[in-house]
Amino acid sequence: MEYLGLIIGYLIIVLTPVFGLWFKFLPRTDVPAWTAYIPFYNYFAVLRACKQPWYWVIFLLMPGIQFIMWAAINVTVIRRFGVFGAKETVLGILFPYPVFWKIAKNEATVPVKDTNWDIPKQVDARAPSDHVALFFALPIIGHAIAWPISKLGFSRKSGKKSIFKEWGDAILFALIAASAIRTYVFEPYTIPTGSMEKTLMVGDYLFVEKITFGARVPMTPFSYPVVHNSFAPLMNVKSYVEIQKIPYSRIPGLRFVERNDVTVFNFPAGDSALNDPRMPYGLIGHTYEQILMDEAYLMAVRDGLDVNGFESNMAYYVNYARNNFNDGRVECRILDDDDKKRKYTAINGILDRPVDKRENYIKRCVAIFGDEIQVKNKELYINGDLAYQAPHMQYKYALPGQAYHDPPYSESEDNYYRVNFGCGVRELGFDDLGNVTIPMSKTKYAELKLKYPELRPYSKPKGYYKAELDRLEYTTYYPIFPNNKQYDWSEDNFGPLRIPAAGDVVELNHKSLPIYRRIITAYEHHTLAEKADGIYIDGKKVSTYTIEMNYYWLMGDNRNSSADSRFWGFVPEDHIVGRAAFIWMSKGQTEGVRWERIFSGID
């Protein structure tokens, strides 16, 4: 039953007043006993009796926030009856029924007056509860901040709450409010890479709004508010647990994704990733499957095999690569000097994350379900027509005679490229001849071509990666989607390819399976097996498959410096997070605040 987790979650909230025997102690607060049996009105009534805002009830309806609010109300109720012990507060947050039963059984337990913060005895009595609440609101860090302040010797003003009570309440409800806004309205996002240059620039801070597409209901609701998927990469600690899962669903929006929307989404190929805590979010590279194939191919090359030999023994070498990863080593991705000395990158295993906890990416949706795409010499065509040309879209152009070299770069080199080409040295690349390649718009290219007549477009033809492999030099193994030798496309010459739509019936055979494999297994969660007599899905032999979701194709505006759908394929509709709305702050690495970009829209 798909929605069992969601149903159980609401049942826990709805039945807590009944199983908690509220009908026995609510009358002591002048609330009628029958109130305990009316779902959600019982919480409304008890909040009024506890002199707390009635609108807290609304948060009980929101997956992803509901259990934080449930715990806060439970603690509020037991505090109303003078129960401030640390053990009771922990139970109130996690499993409140024993505390409720004890209050219900002991008729002498009656509501207490509000704490008089000028009476040390009352303050001390509630201190354990306040410490526990602060710990759950902001583990360890909250106390690390509040405790020193409390020891500075400042006297509290008359009637002022203790610092632990103040911090606990403030942090808790700031987290609840921020989580509600972040989950259902908008959330901030920072541009980490140059894949959308110059439409969006590294150091842009923008808001992603969720009303237009409709907010996605959290699929993994038991998570620490605000934090995406880990408390800190170096700590290697998840910020969520998967004891409750909710199937994909959305609050109705104004519309859904359309062509040319700048869109934030969960990285589709991020279901599995190598865990290196030194890297942002613990990730190495982009796709686990691609790194797995690169590792396998490297092992084959080291054994003296060419690409044909590798492909004849692929199962053996893929298993070899998996064993490497399980042993905590990756040899095809060397990251720093320590890795070079040991000749492999040390990792902490493999990460497996649910859809809504995969990394957030931002690209432009260039094609929607049902569209046919094709890239010809860098130019994108949708259904046979030239696609929308973003105002600041960039391609790379080669400058013969200007040799590329690895970092570090001198300040004079950086200044040279900034003054003459409008880009920093970090944005440079190189072509097959070792010449520098420079990202720029078509307009900029036309302007600079007059000054630098040798400047020319740089494009990889179809067959580029097969030729690389045939040179018998180690290189990445077919990095372009669908990462299979039958489709030797390049990022500059790609397709044609149709974007699948819900209800499409597609033929399954040796040629088409690489296109649809991840749709069937990773996104729509079926088992797939290739046997000698055919293809089996969920144990049944099939020749066709009916697509269950709509899919999208997203690409960066910095076309030759963007790891996008050309590399890892389709974006399922359940991975869509929201629409990039506007830039509220922008700060460059060298130029400081970019005032002209603040509060600007996104084309």
C-alpha positions, 0 to 999 in steps of 0.5 A: 500500500503506497500511502501506508506510511503517510496514513500511519503518520496521520493516524498517530497524530489523530489517535494520540489524544485518544490513546493518551487518555486526554479525556481524563485530564482535559476537564481539569483545564476547563476543556470538555472531555468529549473534545479529546475525540474530535480530530485536530479540534482537540489540539486546537482546544488544548493549545487555547488552554495552554495559552499557545497559538491556535494556528500551530494546528495547521503545522500538524497537517504538513508532512515533513513538519507535522511530527516536530509540531506534534512533539512540541504540542505534547511537551506543551501539554505535559508542561501545563501539568507541571511535568518538567523532568528530563526523562518525561520531556524526552518521552513527550517528544518521542513517545508521550503515552506513558507520561499522558497515562500517568497524568490521567491516572493521578487526579492530583496532577492539575494544571500549574500556573505559568512559571514565575521566572523570578522564583529560582525554585520554579526556574530550577524545576523546569530546567531539565525540560528546557535543556532537553528541548534546546538539545532537540531543537539544535543538538549540542550547538545550542548548548555550546552557544547558550551555556557560555552566555548563561555563565557571563553573570548577567542578571535576568530582568524581572520576569524574563525567561531563562536563556535555555528556555528562550533559545529552545523556543526560538530555535524550535519555532524558527525551524518549524516556520523556516521548514514550512516556508522552505518545503512549501513556498520557496527556499534559497539556493546558491549557484556552486558551479559555472554550468549556467554562466552567464545567465546565473553566475557562481556566487549568485544567491537566488530564491527557488519558488514552489508555488508555480509548479506546486510544492512537492510533498516530502517523500522522506518526512523524518528529517532534521529541518532545513538541513538537506541530507547531511549535518555536514559532509565531514561528519558523514551523518545523515540528517534523515531516517527512512522509517516513513516514506511517502509516494510522490505527490504535489500540492496543485500549482499554477502550472508545471514545467515548461520549455525554457524554465530555469528549474531546480531538481534533484540530481536523477543519477544521485541515487548511488554515489561514492562517499568521500567526506572531503568533497561537497556533500561527500560526492565524487564526480556526477554519476556512480554508474559512469565512475563504475564503468570508468573504474572497470575500464581502467582495470582492463587497460591495466591488464593489457586489454583494449576496448574490445577486450574490456567489452568481452569481459565487462561483467568481470571488470565491473565486479572488479570495480565494485569490489574496489569501491567496497574496499574503500578505494577508487583508482579512476578519480585521483583528487589530491596529492595524498591520493596520488601518493597512495595511487587511489582515492580513499572513500567511506563506502557508497551513499544511497539516497531517496529522491528528495534527498539527492543533490539539488541541481539547477539547469534550463528545461529545454525540452518536455515529454513528447519532444524530440531533441537533437544537437547539431554542432552545438546547436539544439533543435527541438522537434526540428526547430532551433531551440530558444537561445538564452541571452547569455548562453555560452559555447567554447571557442578554441584559440590556436597558438594559445597553449593551455596549461594546468593550474596554478595560473598567474595573476597576469594570466587571469587579468589577460583573459578577463580583460580580453575575453571576459572570463577568468582562467578557471573557466578555460579548457583545451581542445584536442591540439592543446589549444586554450578553449574559451567560453563566450556567447555568440555575440561575444564571438562575433565581436572578438573574431574581428580582433582574433581571426584565428578564433574558431568554434570547437565541436566534438563530432559523433564518434569522438569518444569511440575514437578516443577509446580506439587510441588505446589510451585510458579515457572515460568510457562513453560518458554521453547518455545513454553511455553505451557504444551503440550510441556514440554521441558527443555533447556537441552532436547528439540524438535524435532522441524522444523525451518519454511521456506517461503512457508511451509504449516503447519497444524493448530490445538490445538497441533501445534498452540502454535508453530506458533501463534507468527509467524502468529500474531507478525511476519507476522501480521495477526489476529488470533482467536480460536473459538468453530468451529475452527481457523480463520485467518483474519476472515476466517476459516482455517486448514493450514497456509503458512509461509511467511518468513524464520526463524532461530534458535539462541543459546548462546555458554554459553548454560546454561546461555543463554536466547535464542531461546529455551526460546522465539522461532524463529528469523524472517529474518527481525530481522537480523541486521548483522554479528559479525566481530571482537573484537576491544577492550576488558575490564574485570571487574577485570582484566582490558584491555584484550590485547590478545582479541583486534583485534581478530576474532570471531569463 
